[in-house]
């Protein structure tokens, strides 16, 4: 500013109005250029900060998806074991298993009534949605893919956990519809000579069949979720490396 003042004062004193006006216009242009440069620099710095934040969010999303893969794998292992257990229990109806062994498979420890709660690993995604952080993800298609993935994950979670409610109804000892008619003797042992009625056998047979179908449904939808999760992890890996 001191330099500008030293140039401006002689022009005013000498009465060189035209030169002064040209100088003033040039000074304004320089100021405007300086402001534009400062704005561009601030915008560049802000964009750099956004890119750093975007990378952190993408890495957190990827970590959540790796955890989700573990949940999916555990669910699939569980339902595979339940299918095998249901197939094994079917031997009872063809005379290949004692009532005591059958009762253990149906109502005992880790029996057909055992189910696993499916948990969505979506903490980062929910934070981004609630805070508007999704806008930090620069690639529009990636934002769309993330939204679709988590919609699928929500559906998977709902199906598996709804199945769990049905399993509870099928194998709860308090459910009147089951009426298993198992009984204990005075010493608390299962009475092996107790006879199941035809209706009891039919209800138990249908319960085991339905339990098997529920696990097959869970396996199918979890397999689709596994594929979608692995693909999304690959998409995030690519976005992070850019």
Phi, psi and omega per residue, in radians:
X1 nan -0.646 3.099
X2 -1.075 -0.708 3.117
X3 -1.100 -0.760 3.118
X4 -1.094 -0.718 3.136
X5 -1.109 -0.689 -3.140
X6 -1.149 -0.546 3.100
X7 -1.377 -0.653 -3.067
X8 -1.221 -0.747 -3.033
X9 -1.045 -0.833 3.117
X10 -1.047 -0.632 3.138
X11 -1.121 -0.665 3.121
X12 -1.235 -0.709 -3.117
X13 -1.157 -0.702 -3.094
X14 -1.404 -0.113 3.096
X15 1.286 0.410 3.126
X16 -1.506 1.349 -3.025
X17 -1.123 -0.750 -3.081
X18 -1.104 -0.788 3.117
X19 -1.123 -0.624 -3.138
X20 -1.132 -0.747 3.139
X21 -1.114 -0.708 3.101
X22 -1.106 -0.724 3.132
X23 -1.111 -0.755 -3.127
X24 -1.084 -0.715 3.114
X25 -1.107 -0.737 3.112
X26 -1.109 -0.674 3.126
X27 -1.127 -0.700 3.130
X28 -1.130 -0.736 3.134
X29 -1.071 -0.730 3.120
X30 -1.095 -0.719 3.121
X31 -1.105 -0.767 3.132
X32 -1.084 -0.768 3.120
X33 -1.059 -0.722 3.121
X34 -1.094 -0.715 3.122
X35 -1.127 -0.754 -3.141
X36 -1.099 -0.720 3.117
X37 -1.093 -0.751 3.130
X38 -1.099 -0.700 3.122
X39 -1.146 -0.737 3.108
X40 -1.112 -0.687 3.126
X41 -1.129 -0.754 3.107
X42 -1.114 -0.703 3.120
X43 -1.123 -0.686 3.128
X44 -1.134 -0.750 3.123
X45 -1.110 -0.737 3.133
X46 -1.104 -0.706 3.117
X47 -1.130 -0.691 3.104
X48 -1.091 -0.718 3.103
X49 -1.120 -0.700 3.124
X50 -1.114 -0.675 -3.132
X51 -1.170 -0.646 3.081
X52 -1.127 -0.789 3.116
X53 -1.105 -0.695 3.130
X54 -1.052 -0.785 -3.129
X55 -1.085 -0.710 3.115
X56 -1.089 -0.773 3.139
X57 -1.111 -0.744 -3.138
X58 -1.117 -0.689 3.106
X59 -1.145 -0.674 3.105
X60 -1.177 -0.680 3.082
X61 -1.088 -0.733 3.127
X62 -1.118 -0.697 3.108
X63 -1.105 -0.718 3.092
X64 -1.055 -0.680 -3.110
X65 -1.235 -0.577 3.048
X66 -1.123 -0.691 3.058
X67 -1.129 -0.650 3.130
X68 -1.113 -0.652 3.088
X69 -1.053 -0.673 3.107
X70 -1.120 -0.727 3.116
X71 -1.101 -0.778 3.140
X72 -1.088 -0.780 -3.140
X73 -1.062 -0.793 3.137
X74 -1.081 -0.694 3.128
X75 -1.133 -0.720 -3.121
X76 -1.193 -0.685 3.072
X77 -1.085 -0.757 3.140
X78 -1.063 -0.870 -3.070
X79 -1.232 -0.529 3.040
X80 -1.105 -0.742 3.121
X81 -1.155 -0.594 3.113
X82 -1.201 -0.609 3.081
X83 -1.128 -0.784 3.110
X84 -1.097 -0.673 3.140
X85 -1.183 -0.672 3.104
X86 -1.138 -0.762 3.112
X87 -1.064 -0.690 3.132
X88 -1.146 -0.704 -3.109
X89 -1.138 -0.459 -3.123
X90 -1.093 -0.355 -3.141
X91 -1.071 -0.451 -3.132
X92 -1.035 -0.680 -3.047
X93 -1.309 -0.139 3.127
X94 -2.053 0.340 3.062
X95 1.349 0.259 -3.096
X96 -1.764 0.242 -3.102
X97 -2.703 2.479 3.114
X98 -1.315 2.813 3.116
X99 -1.084 -0.648 -3.133
X100 -1.128 -0.800 3.107
X101 -1.122 -0.681 3.138
X102 -1.103 -0.791 3.130
X103 -1.056 -0.654 3.127
X104 -1.146 -0.639 3.130
X105 -1.280 -0.545 -3.088
X106 -1.528 -0.718 -3.035
X107 -2.166 -0.035 -3.094
X108 -1.400 -2.909 -3.138
X109 -1.065 2.359 -3.091
X110 0.872 0.751 -3.093
X111 -1.452 -2.997 3.125
X112 -1.132 -0.324 3.077
X113 -1.421 -0.107 3.123
X114 -1.351 2.208 3.105
X115 -2.311 2.845 -3.039
X116 -2.076 2.219 3.118
X117 -1.314 2.265 3.126
X118 -1.594 2.194 -3.082
X119 -1.998 2.260 3.093
X120 -1.432 2.199 3.096
X121 -1.613 1.438 -3.017
X122 -2.325 0.537 -3.073
X123 -1.073 -0.818 -3.111
X124 -1.124 -0.753 -3.130
X125 -1.062 -0.746 3.138
X126 -1.137 -0.671 3.104
X127 -1.118 -0.770 3.141
X128 -1.090 -0.680 3.118
X129 -1.153 -0.780 -3.055
X130 -1.275 -0.450 -3.083
X131 -1.819 -0.020 -3.084
X132 1.363 0.216 -3.100
X133 -1.202 -0.261 3.110
X134 -1.054 -0.482 3.130
X135 -1.170 -0.311 3.108
X136 -1.285 -0.326 3.101
X137 -1.345 1.955 -2.964
X138 -1.215 -0.491 -3.072
X139 -1.562 1.969 -3.108
X140 -1.005 -0.693 -3.106
X141 -1.150 -0.607 3.111
X142 -1.161 -0.689 3.077
X143 -1.054 -0.770 3.129
X144 -1.102 -0.758 -3.141
X145 -1.106 -0.671 3.113
X146 -1.137 -0.726 3.114
X147 -1.082 -0.788 -3.122
X148 -1.160 -0.690 3.130
X149 -1.057 -0.813 -3.078
X150 -1.281 -0.419 2.982
X151 -1.165 -0.734 3.076
X152 -1.117 -0.710 3.129
X153 -1.104 -0.697 3.108
X154 -1.095 -0.706 3.128
X155 -1.149 -0.757 3.113
X156 -1.040 -0.797 3.130
X157 -1.049 -0.749 -3.126
X158 -1.141 -0.745 -3.109
X159 -1.134 -0.864 -3.083
X160 -1.086 -0.783 -3.087
X161 -1.317 -0.446 2.993
X162 -1.185 -0.698 3.050
X163 -1.021 -0.646 3.135
X164 -1.061 -0.676 3.097
X165 -1.112 -0.674 3.094
X166 -1.158 -0.652 3.104
X167 -1.114 -0.717 3.097
X168 -1.027 -0.717 -3.136
X169 -1.196 -0.611 -3.089
X170 -1.237 -0.664 -2.957
X171 -2.104 0.338 3.015
X172 -1.387 2.272 3.126
X173 -1.158 -0.293 -3.128
X174 -1.607 -0.065 -3.111
X175 -1.382 2.119 -3.075
X176 -1.128 -0.496 -3.078
X177 -1.205 -0.428 -3.121
X178 -1.279 -0.846 -3.118
X179 0.730 1.034 -3.049
X180 -1.164 -0.438 3.127
X181 1.110 0.365 2.989
X182 -1.246 2.563 -3.136
X183 -2.457 2.703 3.124
X184 -1.939 2.624 3.062
X185 -1.455 -3.054 -3.067
X186 -1.102 -0.411 -3.129
X187 -1.672 0.164 3.076
X188 1.423 0.273 3.115
X189 -1.724 2.608 3.116
X190 -1.162 2.335 3.125
X191 -1.409 1.797 -3.069
X192 -1.203 -0.356 -3.103
X193 -1.579 0.053 3.117
X194 -1.201 2.495 -3.127
X195 -1.856 2.321 3.039
X196 -1.519 2.373 3.099
X197 -1.221 2.899 3.104
X198 -1.043 -0.674 3.125
X199 -1.160 -0.707 3.109
X200 -1.076 -0.776 -3.134
X201 -1.101 -0.712 3.139
X202 -1.124 -0.799 -3.133
X203 -1.085 -0.741 3.131
X204 -1.154 -0.704 3.115
X205 -1.052 -0.822 -3.131
X206 -1.161 -0.629 3.114
X207 -1.106 -0.736 -3.138
X208 -1.189 -0.712 3.092
X209 -1.068 -0.770 3.136
X210 -1.161 -0.653 3.093
X211 -1.054 -0.710 3.111
X212 -1.114 -0.741 -3.135
X213 -1.126 -0.676 3.125
X214 -1.103 -0.682 3.103
X215 -1.206 -0.628 3.092
X216 -1.130 -0.696 3.086
X217 -1.087 -0.794 3.138
X218 -1.085 -0.726 3.116
X219 -1.078 -0.766 -3.113
X220 -1.101 -0.808 -3.091
X221 -1.276 -0.556 3.089
X222 -1.213 -0.597 3.086
X223 -1.117 -0.730 3.083
X224 -1.109 -0.698 3.130
X225 -1.188 -0.620 3.107
X226 -1.085 -0.810 3.134
X227 -1.082 -0.791 3.139
X228 -1.094 -0.660 -3.134
X229 -1.172 -0.772 3.129
X230 -1.117 -0.667 3.100
X231 -1.157 -0.710 3.141
X232 -1.175 -0.646 3.077
X233 -1.071 -0.733 3.112
X234 -1.098 -0.693 3.104
X235 -1.105 -0.732 3.136
X236 -1.190 -0.681 3.089
X237 -0.996 -0.776 -3.128
X238 -1.139 -0.753 -3.132
X239 -1.156 -0.635 -3.125
X240 -1.207 -0.621 -3.109
X241 -1.287 -0.315 -3.121
X242 -1.232 nan nan
